[in-house]
Structure formats: C-alpha cells, structure tokens
Amino acid sequence: MSKKKISLACSVCGSRNYTIVENLNRTERLEVKKFCKYCGKHTLHRETK
C-alpha cells in the first residue's frame, strides 16, 4: 500500500512549503503553526490536496 503525500500551505501567502505523509486515522484537516520562508515569520499552515 502506498503512502499518500499531502502538502501544507501558508494561510497568509498561499505558498506550499511543507509536505507530509498522511495519517489515515485523521478525519479533519491539519492546521499547524510553521515558519514560512516567504513571509519571514511563523504562520498557520493548512492541509491542501
């Protein structure tokens, strides 16, 4: 079975900075505070397809 990769996009500028392997047990979209190199600060990153 292959693992599905998802990307995390910055909520401020919209750039997709991070990719992670999806956890199949999770039901809602992931939201994590991470550093955005384009904004230059820590922002909320949301899961995209």
Rosetta constraint file for C-alpha pairs under 8 A:
AtomPair CA 3 CA 21 HARMONIC 6.49 0.50
AtomPair CA 3 CA 22 HARMONIC 7.09 0.50
AtomPair CA 4 CA 21 HARMONIC 5.90 0.50
AtomPair CA 4 CA 22 HARMONIC 5.67 0.50
AtomPair CA 5 CA 19 HARMONIC 6.61 0.50
AtomPair CA 5 CA 20 HARMONIC 5.69 0.50
AtomPair CA 5 CA 21 HARMONIC 4.57 0.50
AtomPair CA 5 CA 22 HARMONIC 5.79 0.50
AtomPair CA 6 CA 19 HARMONIC 5.66 0.50
AtomPair CA 6 CA 20 HARMONIC 5.59 0.50
AtomPair CA 6 CA 21 HARMONIC 6.23 0.50
AtomPair CA 6 CA 22 HARMONIC 6.22 0.50
AtomPair CA 6 CA 47 HARMONIC 6.85 0.50
AtomPair CA 6 CA 48 HARMONIC 6.45 0.50
AtomPair CA 6 CA 49 HARMONIC 5.83 0.50
AtomPair CA 7 CA 16 HARMONIC 6.34 0.50
AtomPair CA 7 CA 17 HARMONIC 7.44 0.50
AtomPair CA 7 CA 18 HARMONIC 5.62 0.50
AtomPair CA 7 CA 19 HARMONIC 4.21 0.50
AtomPair CA 7 CA 20 HARMONIC 6.25 0.50
AtomPair CA 7 CA 47 HARMONIC 5.93 0.50
AtomPair CA 7 CA 48 HARMONIC 5.55 0.50
AtomPair CA 7 CA 49 HARMONIC 6.64 0.50
AtomPair CA 8 CA 16 HARMONIC 5.65 0.50
AtomPair CA 8 CA 17 HARMONIC 6.31 0.50
AtomPair CA 8 CA 18 HARMONIC 5.13 0.50
AtomPair CA 8 CA 19 HARMONIC 6.06 0.50
AtomPair CA 8 CA 20 HARMONIC 7.77 0.50
AtomPair CA 8 CA 45 HARMONIC 5.55 0.50
AtomPair CA 8 CA 46 HARMONIC 5.22 0.50
AtomPair CA 8 CA 47 HARMONIC 4.60 0.50
AtomPair CA 8 CA 48 HARMONIC 5.90 0.50
AtomPair CA 9 CA 14 HARMONIC 5.52 0.50
AtomPair CA 9 CA 15 HARMONIC 5.39 0.50
AtomPair CA 9 CA 16 HARMONIC 4.12 0.50
AtomPair CA 9 CA 17 HARMONIC 6.13 0.50
AtomPair CA 9 CA 18 HARMONIC 7.22 0.50
AtomPair CA 9 CA 45 HARMONIC 5.13 0.50
AtomPair CA 9 CA 46 HARMONIC 5.40 0.50
AtomPair CA 9 CA 47 HARMONIC 6.40 0.50
AtomPair CA 9 CA 48 HARMONIC 6.51 0.50
AtomPair CA 10 CA 14 HARMONIC 4.74 0.50
AtomPair CA 10 CA 15 HARMONIC 5.52 0.50
AtomPair CA 10 CA 16 HARMONIC 6.39 0.50
AtomPair CA 10 CA 17 HARMONIC 7.24 0.50
AtomPair CA 10 CA 36 HARMONIC 6.85 0.50
AtomPair CA 10 CA 43 HARMONIC 6.64 0.50
AtomPair CA 10 CA 44 HARMONIC 6.14 0.50
AtomPair CA 10 CA 45 HARMONIC 4.43 0.50
AtomPair CA 10 CA 46 HARMONIC 6.57 0.50
AtomPair CA 11 CA 43 HARMONIC 7.03 0.50
AtomPair CA 11 CA 44 HARMONIC 5.73 0.50
AtomPair CA 11 CA 45 HARMONIC 5.62 0.50
AtomPair CA 11 CA 46 HARMONIC 6.64 0.50
AtomPair CA 12 CA 39 HARMONIC 7.82 0.50
AtomPair CA 12 CA 43 HARMONIC 7.12 0.50
AtomPair CA 12 CA 44 HARMONIC 7.75 0.50
AtomPair CA 13 CA 38 HARMONIC 7.76 0.50
AtomPair CA 13 CA 39 HARMONIC 7.09 0.50
AtomPair CA 15 CA 38 HARMONIC 7.90 0.50
AtomPair CA 17 CA 36 HARMONIC 6.98 0.50
AtomPair CA 29 CA 46 HARMONIC 7.17 0.50
AtomPair CA 29 CA 47 HARMONIC 5.78 0.50
AtomPair CA 30 CA 46 HARMONIC 5.88 0.50
AtomPair CA 30 CA 47 HARMONIC 5.30 0.50
AtomPair CA 31 CA 44 HARMONIC 6.60 0.50
AtomPair CA 31 CA 45 HARMONIC 5.64 0.50
AtomPair CA 31 CA 46 HARMONIC 4.58 0.50
AtomPair CA 31 CA 47 HARMONIC 6.53 0.50
AtomPair CA 32 CA 44 HARMONIC 5.69 0.50
AtomPair CA 32 CA 45 HARMONIC 5.31 0.50
AtomPair CA 32 CA 46 HARMONIC 6.65 0.50
AtomPair CA 33 CA 42 HARMONIC 6.26 0.50
AtomPair CA 33 CA 43 HARMONIC 5.38 0.50
AtomPair CA 33 CA 44 HARMONIC 4.37 0.50
AtomPair CA 33 CA 45 HARMONIC 5.87 0.50
AtomPair CA 34 CA 42 HARMONIC 5.23 0.50
AtomPair CA 34 CA 43 HARMONIC 5.74 0.50
AtomPair CA 34 CA 44 HARMONIC 6.34 0.50
AtomPair CA 34 CA 45 HARMONIC 6.38 0.50
AtomPair CA 35 CA 40 HARMONIC 7.22 0.50
AtomPair CA 35 CA 41 HARMONIC 5.59 0.50
AtomPair CA 35 CA 42 HARMONIC 4.14 0.50
AtomPair CA 35 CA 43 HARMONIC 6.18 0.50
AtomPair CA 36 CA 40 HARMONIC 5.75 0.50
AtomPair CA 36 CA 41 HARMONIC 5.81 0.50
AtomPair CA 36 CA 42 HARMONIC 6.02 0.50
AtomPair CA 36 CA 43 HARMONIC 6.54 0.50
AtomPair CA 37 CA 41 HARMONIC 7.14 0.50
